[in-house]
Amino acid sequence: MHHTPLAFIGSLGGQEIVVIFLIVLLLFGAKKLPELARGIGKSMGEFKKAREDFEKEITRAETDVQIKDAPGKEPKES
């Protein structure tokens, strides 16, 4: 189950996106926009990695519990 990070943009119309862009442009200025976009991109990448690591840990824990609950089986040490 994958969610796109900016799925909420689908509910915004073209005019809303233009207004938001203009507000961001006024707040940060044209010279800061590339730097701001890079920072947001890095943050999103780190968030995605953390989410994937968390999902892997949950899956591993579920597997360990299933193995532990199986008769005559011991979980593997990794």
TINU-788441 format. One line per 10 residues: number of its first residue (from 1); for each residue z, y, x of N, C-alpha, C. Coordinates in nm, 2 decimals, always signed. Example, Ala and Ser with C-alpha at 12.3 -4.5 7.8 and 13.67 -1.06 7.14 Angstrom:
1	+0.78 -0.57 +1.32 +0.78 -0.45 +1.23 +0.78 -0.33 +1.32; +0.71 -0.22 +1.28 +0.71 -0.11 +1.37 +0.79 +0.00 +1.29
This chain:
1	+0.00 -0.12 +0.08 +0.00 +0.00 +0.00 +0.00 +0.12 +0.09; -0.11 +0.19 +0.10 -0.13 +0.31 +0.19 -0.14 +0.43 +0.10; -0.07 +0.53 +0.14 -0.08 +0.66 +0.07 -0.14 +0.76 +0.17; -0.23 +0.84 +0.12 -0.28 +0.95 +0.20 -0.18 +1.06 +0.21; -0.16 +1.11 +0.33 -0.05 +1.21 +0.35 -0.07 +1.33 +0.27; -0.19 +1.37 +0.24 -0.21 +1.49 +0.16 -0.27 +1.46 +0.02; -0.22 +1.36 -0.04 -0.27 +1.31 -0.17 -0.26 +1.42 -0.27; -0.15 +1.51 -0.26 -0.13 +1.61 -0.36 -0.24 +1.71 -0.37; -0.32 +1.72 -0.26 -0.43 +1.82 -0.26 -0.54 +1.79 -0.36; -0.55 +1.66 -0.40 -0.65 +1.62 -0.50 -0.62 +1.69 -0.63
11	-0.50 +1.72 -0.66 -0.46 +1.79 -0.79 -0.49 +1.94 -0.78; -0.51 +1.99 -0.67 -0.54 +2.14 -0.65 -0.69 +2.17 -0.67; -0.72 +2.28 -0.73 -0.86 +2.32 -0.75 -0.90 +2.40 -0.63; -1.02 +2.43 -0.62 -1.08 +2.51 -0.51 -1.01 +2.65 -0.50; -0.99 +2.71 -0.61 -0.93 +2.85 -0.61 -0.78 +2.84 -0.55; -0.71 +2.74 -0.59 -0.57 +2.73 -0.54 -0.57 +2.71 -0.39; -0.66 +2.62 -0.34 -0.67 +2.60 -0.19 -0.71 +2.72 -0.12; -0.80 +2.80 -0.17 -0.84 +2.93 -0.11 -0.72 +3.02 -0.10; -0.65 +3.03 -0.21 -0.53 +3.12 -0.22 -0.42 +3.08 -0.11; -0.40 +2.95 -0.11 -0.30 +2.90 -0.01 -0.35 +2.93 +0.13
21	-0.48 +2.90 +0.16 -0.53 +2.93 +0.29 -0.51 +3.08 +0.33; -0.54 +3.17 +0.23 -0.53 +3.31 +0.26 -0.38 +3.35 +0.29; -0.29 +3.29 +0.21 -0.15 +3.32 +0.24 -0.11 +3.28 +0.38; -0.15 +3.16 +0.41 -0.12 +3.10 +0.55 -0.18 +3.19 +0.65; -0.31 +3.24 +0.63 -0.37 +3.33 +0.72 -0.30 +3.46 +0.74; -0.25 +3.51 +0.63 -0.17 +3.64 +0.64 -0.04 +3.62 +0.71; +0.03 +3.51 +0.68 +0.16 +3.48 +0.74 +0.15 +3.46 +0.89; +0.05 +3.38 +0.93 +0.05 +3.33 +1.07 -0.06 +3.40 +1.16; -0.16 +3.46 +1.10 -0.27 +3.52 +1.17 -0.37 +3.42 +1.22; -0.49 +3.47 +1.24 -0.60 +3.38 +1.28 -0.58 +3.31 +1.41
31	-0.51 +3.38 +1.51 -0.50 +3.32 +1.64 -0.40 +3.21 +1.64; -0.30 +3.21 +1.54 -0.20 +3.10 +1.54 -0.24 +2.98 +1.46; -0.35 +2.99 +1.38 -0.39 +2.88 +1.29 -0.42 +2.75 +1.37; -0.50 +2.75 +1.48 -0.52 +2.63 +1.55 -0.39 +2.56 +1.60; -0.30 +2.65 +1.65 -0.18 +2.60 +1.70 -0.09 +2.54 +1.59; -0.09 +2.61 +1.48 -0.02 +2.56 +1.36 -0.08 +2.42 +1.31; -0.21 +2.42 +1.31 -0.27 +2.29 +1.26 -0.24 +2.18 +1.36; -0.24 +2.20 +1.49 -0.21 +2.10 +1.59 -0.07 +2.05 +1.57; +0.02 +2.14 +1.55 +0.16 +2.11 +1.52 +0.18 +2.02 +1.40; +0.11 +2.06 +1.29 +0.12 +1.98 +1.17 +0.06 +1.84 +1.19
41	-0.05 +1.84 +1.26 -0.11 +1.71 +1.29 -0.02 +1.62 +1.37; +0.04 +1.67 +1.47 +0.13 +1.59 +1.56 +0.25 +1.54 +1.47; +0.30 +1.63 +1.39 +0.42 +1.59 +1.31 +0.38 +1.48 +1.21; +0.26 +1.49 +1.15 +0.22 +1.39 +1.06 +0.20 +1.26 +1.13; +0.14 +1.26 +1.25 +0.13 +1.14 +1.33 +0.26 +1.08 +1.36; +0.36 +1.16 +1.40 +0.49 +1.10 +1.43 +0.56 +1.04 +1.31; +0.54 +1.11 +1.20 +0.60 +1.06 +1.07 +0.53 +0.93 +1.03; +0.40 +0.92 +1.05 +0.33 +0.79 +1.02 +0.38 +0.68 +1.11; +0.40 +0.71 +1.24 +0.44 +0.61 +1.33 +0.58 +0.56 +1.29; +0.67 +0.66 +1.26 +0.81 +0.62 +1.22 +0.81 +0.54 +1.10
51	+0.73 +0.57 +1.00 +0.72 +0.50 +0.87 +0.67 +0.36 +0.90; +0.57 +0.34 +0.99 +0.52 +0.21 +1.02 +0.62 +0.12 +1.09; +0.70 +0.19 +1.18 +0.80 +0.12 +1.26 +0.91 +0.07 +1.16; +0.95 +0.16 +1.06 +1.05 +0.12 +0.96 +1.00 +0.01 +0.88; +0.87 +0.01 +0.83 +0.82 -0.10 +0.75 +0.82 -0.23 +0.83; +0.79 -0.23 +0.96 +0.79 -0.35 +1.04 +0.93 -0.40 +1.05; +1.03 -0.31 +1.07 +1.17 -0.36 +1.08 +1.22 -0.42 +0.95; +1.18 -0.36 +0.84 +1.22 -0.42 +0.71 +1.15 -0.56 +0.69; +1.03 -0.57 +0.73 +0.96 -0.70 +0.72 +1.02 -0.80 +0.81; +1.06 -0.76 +0.93 +1.12 -0.85 +1.02 +1.26 -0.90 +0.97
61	+1.33 -0.80 +0.91 +1.46 -0.84 +0.85 +1.45 -0.93 +0.74; +1.35 -0.91 +0.65 +1.33 -1.00 +0.54 +1.29 -1.14 +0.59; +1.21 -1.15 +0.69 +1.17 -1.28 +0.75 +1.29 -1.35 +0.81; +1.38 -1.27 +0.88 +1.50 -1.33 +0.94 +1.59 -1.39 +0.83; +1.60 -1.32 +0.72 +1.69 -1.36 +0.61 +1.63 -1.49 +0.54; +1.50 -1.49 +0.52 +1.43 -1.61 +0.47 +1.45 -1.73 +0.56; +1.44 -1.71 +0.69 +1.46 -1.82 +0.78 +1.60 -1.87 +0.78; +1.70 -1.77 +0.78 +1.84 -1.80 +0.78 +1.88 -1.88 +0.65; +1.82 -1.85 +0.54 +1.85 -1.91 +0.41 +1.78 -2.05 +0.40; +1.68 -2.08 +0.48 +1.62 -2.21 +0.48 +1.71 -2.31 +0.54
71	+1.72 -2.43 +0.48 +1.82 -2.53 +0.53 +1.77 -2.58 +0.67; +1.86 -2.59 +0.76 +1.83 -2.65 +0.89 +1.75 -2.56 +0.98; +1.73 -2.43 +0.95 +1.65 -2.34 +1.04 +1.74 -2.23 +1.09; +1.72 -2.19 +1.21 +1.79 -2.08 +1.27 +1.69 -1.97 +1.30; +1.72 -1.84 +1.29 +1.63 -1.73 +1.32 +1.60 -1.73 +1.47; +1.48 -1.70 +1.51 +1.44 -1.69 +1.65 +1.50 -1.56 +1.71; +1.54 -1.56 +1.83 +1.58 -1.44 +1.90 +1.46 -1.38 +1.96; +1.44 -1.24 +1.94 +1.33 -1.18 +2.00 +1.37 -1.06 +2.08
